[in-house]
Amino acid sequence: MSYRFSGRFWEYVGLLLCLSYTIRVNCDTAELQSGVPRDNVLAASKTDSLVADNDGKQEATSAKKSRQNRTQILELAEEWYQQGEAMANKAGNNQELQAAFSLFMKAAEVGHSQAQEEVGLRLLSGLGVKVDVARAVLYLYFAANANQTLAQLALGYLHMNGIGVPKSCQAAVLYYSAPAEQVVQRARQPGPFPVIERARLGADHDARYNPGKEQEMVQYFQYSADMGNADAQTAIGQLFNAGSRGMDQDFKQALHYFTQAAASGDVDATAHLGHLYANGLGVEPNNETALEFFRKGAEKSHAHALYGLGYMYLAGAGVEKNVKKAMQYFAQAADRGSSDSHFHLAVMYVSGVMGKPDYARAFQHFSSASHAGHLVAIYNLALMHLTGLGIPVSCSNALSLLKSVAERGRWARVLHTAHDAYLQSDMESALKNYLRAAEIGLEVGQSNAAYLLERREGLPDTVQRSLASAMHYHRRAADQGNVNSLLRIGDAHYYGRGTMQDLNKSVAIYRQATQLRSAQAMFNLGLMHEHGWGLAKDLHLAKRFYDMAHTTHPDALVPVTLAKWKLQVHMWYDANKEMINEFIVRVSANAENIALGSLCGLLGGLLARRR
């Protein structure tokens, strides 16, 4: 089943104005071709012969000039774009951001697709310009048609949520498909997929994250590995193999450490060596050596080694091709948690290599591999949802899966760039990059941008506007399942930060977060019930919410215990309120006598002490 845009969407696209210089020229030409030029008043009989003689030469000359002009325009646009990018990277105030935006705008207007993408993203985030979603969509549309990936991601996200455009699952799927396909093509290459770490900012992050300590730990492991510790050798080998924890991907170094660990009998390192030799990563490919390592690992029932054997039999690499034997090895590896084996079993069931295709079992194996983060399996699962292959058609499920794949591409490194800037206390650069990530739909970018805006760290702005912008991105993050952002929105309504104070809205949001098992939301509702803030005062219900918070999150024991002690005092006060008030009245009525008596007693005590 194929998906098409709705008629309403094409009507919307049809209203888009011509943006680039070339497009405007084409539009003007189209209008001229629809009728005779107004100032042409010569009779046809007097001009036919001249036109016939010079028509060919004029067309050739015109085409040559047009190509030259176009080349010059594109060169100038590229110069404007580079100037704008340099200025934007250094910009520290709104005036410089506006100047950078003007340069991007000049380049975009003459058809520079990267500039069109940049203008669209800045119109969405408000960097150097007032937020204008309608204009942003226009520029992003042309950039996406020129295969600019960030524009495709941004439009996919906008259509997914109906922001400034008609909400359309089909349109979002079409925009996310191209970036997802790029990710899948990279994932199909030999070797581990590059890891992009997604650090989430917050008070907890600032308290526990210590890059220096993490680097020291990596250095300690590397030192232990160099001293002959097999476990450390395998761990460092995996870091080099995947390129994570600040280590660059280096297959030769991975081979070095895996070889040392395998010599000590480490089965995990042995399996990794098999894959390096089979794929020719850091070493010349050698199927015989790969098979030797895989068989050693398989003897100890190692999942990756079993998978490696299965793949060698499936491909006929170093052994006679045997699909049945390959399937057996894949099944054993899958039982031990190998996502690659689940993926290959799914493909075999779809293709029916052992008989009739079994889409139900293929779906099960694709799902198992997807849960382990296998990108190609997630992509294929999305295609099954789109086409209804063995399962009911579900555009929403397909869209969610395609989005998760598309967001694993190299463009997500903007999060890494932003986090590095944050660690170096370059808040301006951190915020710019997190805003960029936010507008292409990355939830971590949205929540981190909101975190910085709440603290007014980054770009200069008024406090109220920063808080309002923070709430904007918290809402985006909350819509994607971020419970902490949902809590921040509830707090904003409670205190009136960045929005009007509204306890009713605050209560509704806390209840929504409670359904998502948020202990903090439960605690907040307990507090509001205890004091009657936005809710009916009910001390017993308050205790119930406090207990729920502790049950949901055991770490809430201390604050919940303190709150319950206070609640007991509150209950005792309410039970004895009349007696306490009567006592206060009596004390107030005899305040002078009590004061004089106290003073006399104090003086008497002093005199007695002097004696």
Secondary structure, DSSP 8 states (H G I E B T S, - for coil): ------HHHHHHHHT----SHHHHHHHHHHHHHTS--TT--S-HHHHHHHHHHHHHHHHHHHHHHHHHHHHHHHHHHHHHHHHHHHHHHH--SHHHHHHHHHHHHHHHHTT-HHHHHHHHHHHHHTSSS---HHHHHHHHHHHHHTT-HHHHHHHHHHHHHTSSS---HHHHHHHHHHHHHHHHHHHTSSS----------SHHHHHH--HHHHHHHHHHHHHHHHTT-HHHHHHHHHHHHHT-TT----HHHHHHHHHHHHHTT-HHHHHHHHHHHHHTSSS---HHHHHHHHHHHHHTT-HHHHHHHHHHHHHTSSS---HHHHHHHHHHHHHTT-HHHHHHHHHHHHHTTTSS--HHHHHHHHHHHHHTT-HHHHHHHHHHHHHTSSS---HHHHHHHHHHHHTTSGGGHHHHHHHHHHHTT-HHHHHHHHHHHHHTT-HHHHHHHHHHHHTT-SS---HHHHHHHHHHHHHHHHHTT-HHHHHHHHHHHHHTSSS---HHHHHHHHHHHHHTT-HHHHHHHHHHHHHTSSS---HHHHHHHHHHHHHH-GGGHHHHHHHHHHHHHHHHHHHTHHHHHHHHHHHHHTHHHHHHHHHHHHHHHHHHHH-
